[in-house]
């Protein structure tokens, strides 16, 4: 659950918290169990995907469509992380939508 919830640190450390929180937890705990490894990979993959989507939305701010997209991405990121944390607490693996699978 901590792998997913660590992404909420991005609310306080905006640019780096979303990625480094889950990455740090995953790297420290992945050897303890296959479940932690799977949750960590899923969380890191989602946060890397969101970073790419935010970069694209930031570029689209030049034509003003990027501002609502950035707001939407922020809301989706927060909601999906909360859902994933709850699912992980129940012992289920949550597969984030819109995720590019970098780590397999």
C-alpha positions as a Python dict, from the first residue, in 0.01 Angstrom:
ca = {
    (1, 'X'): (0, 0, 0),
    (2, 'X'): (290, 232, 75),
    (3, 'X'): (419, 200, -283),
    (4, 'X'): (97, 358, -409),
    (5, 'X'): (44, 607, -127),
    (6, 'X'): (401, 736, -158),
    (7, 'X'): (296, 897, -486),
    (8, 'X'): (85, 1139, -287),
    (9, 'X'): (411, 1295, -167),
    (10, 'X'): (400, 1470, -504),
    (11, 'X'): (135, 1699, -357),
    (12, 'X'): (411, 1850, -142),
    (13, 'X'): (718, 1798, -362),
    (14, 'X'): (542, 1857, -690),
    (15, 'X'): (791, 1771, -962),
    (16, 'X'): (977, 1485, -797),
    (17, 'X'): (750, 1346, -528),
    (18, 'X'): (519, 1154, -757),
    (19, 'X'): (802, 949, -901),
    (20, 'X'): (1064, 931, -629),
    (21, 'X'): (821, 833, -351),
    (22, 'X'): (702, 508, -516),
    (23, 'X'): (1045, 441, -668),
    (24, 'X'): (1217, 471, -329),
    (25, 'X'): (967, 241, -155),
    (26, 'X'): (978, -11, -439),
    (27, 'X'): (1359, -25, -450),
    (28, 'X'): (1379, -76, -74),
    (29, 'X'): (1103, -335, -38),
    (30, 'X'): (1083, -526, -369),
    (31, 'X'): (1292, -819, -244),
    (32, 'X'): (1059, -884, 49),
    (33, 'X'): (773, -1031, -155),
    (34, 'X'): (649, -1068, -512),
    (35, 'X'): (336, -870, -422),
    (36, 'X'): (535, -567, -313),
    (37, 'X'): (741, -596, -631),
    (38, 'X'): (425, -604, -847),
    (39, 'X'): (263, -310, -665),
    (40, 'X'): (584, -108, -686),
    (41, 'X'): (628, -167, -1058),
    (42, 'X'): (266, -75, -1122),
    (43, 'X'): (296, 246, -921),
    (44, 'X'): (625, 353, -1081),
    (45, 'X'): (493, 275, -1430),
    (46, 'X'): (183, 485, -1369),
    (47, 'X'): (379, 779, -1231),
    (48, 'X'): (622, 771, -1525),
    (49, 'X'): (324, 764, -1761),
    (50, 'X'): (168, 1059, -1581),
    (51, 'X'): (498, 1249, -1609),
    (52, 'X'): (491, 1201, -1987),
    (53, 'X'): (125, 1307, -2008),
    (54, 'X'): (197, 1615, -1796),
    (55, 'X'): (490, 1711, -2019),
    (56, 'X'): (265, 1689, -2325),
    (57, 'X'): (-6, 1892, -2150),
    (58, 'X'): (254, 2150, -2051),
    (59, 'X'): (354, 2192, -2414),
    (60, 'X'): (-14, 2222, -2505),
    (61, 'X'): (-43, 2515, -2265),
    (62, 'X'): (94, 2721, -2551),
    (63, 'X'): (-242, 2676, -2725),
    (64, 'X'): (-440, 2702, -2397),
    (65, 'X'): (-581, 2348, -2404),
    (66, 'X'): (-302, 2229, -2177),
    (67, 'X'): (-428, 2409, -1866),
    (68, 'X'): (-752, 2206, -1834),
    (69, 'X'): (-555, 1892, -1925),
    (70, 'X'): (-305, 1956, -1644),
    (71, 'X'): (-591, 1999, -1397),
    (72, 'X'): (-758, 1681, -1522),
    (73, 'X'): (-432, 1485, -1499),
    (74, 'X'): (-373, 1607, -1144),
    (75, 'X'): (-723, 1497, -1038),
    (76, 'X'): (-692, 1160, -1213),
    (77, 'X'): (-353, 1097, -1058),
    (78, 'X'): (-483, 1169, -709),
    (79, 'X'): (-799, 961, -751),
    (80, 'X'): (-623, 662, -907),
    (81, 'X'): (-353, 662, -637),
    (82, 'X'): (-617, 663, -362),
    (83, 'X'): (-807, 378, -532),
    (84, 'X'): (-484, 179, -575),
    (85, 'X'): (-389, 233, -210),
    (86, 'X'): (-729, 106, -94),
    (87, 'X'): (-711, -195, -325),
    (88, 'X'): (-358, -276, -206),
    (89, 'X'): (-477, -254, 153),
    (90, 'X'): (-738, -518, 65),
    (91, 'X'): (-468, -741, -82),
    (92, 'X'): (-560, -683, -448),
    (93, 'X'): (-333, -563, -727),
    (94, 'X'): (-476, -253, -890),
    (95, 'X'): (-393, -203, -1257),
    (96, 'X'): (-388, 168, -1332),
    (97, 'X'): (-561, 275, -1651),
    (98, 'X'): (-366, 478, -1910),
    (99, 'X'): (-36, 322, -1797),
    (100, 'X'): (262, 261, -2022),
    (101, 'X'): (436, -53, -1894),
    (102, 'X'): (805, 42, -1868),
    (103, 'X'): (888, -208, -1593),
    (104, 'X'): (761, -562, -1638),
}
